[in-house]
Amino acid sequence: MKMITHKLSIPGLKKEDEGKVSDALHDVWGVRNIKINTQTNEAIISYDEDAGSLMDFEQAVKDLGYEVNKLEDDM
């Protein structure tokens, strides 16, 4: 199992939507840890690269109506 961490920027993320976004990200296969910061509009995602992909997480957030920008590769 290869764990990797990525940071996503989610412009316009509101405090009241934090739970909804967190739930959507936790539904992606291979996820291990999600940390959402509504102050900086960022989500830090740790996951098993063999089970999930960054595109899966981006799509989960986009499906909620948010725009997503990848900020960094492996942290």
Buried (B, 14 or more C-beta within 10 A) or exposed (E): EEEBBBBBBBEEBEEEBBEEBBEBBEEBEBBBEBEBEBEEBBBBBBBBEEBBBBEBBBEBBBEBEBEBEEBEEEE
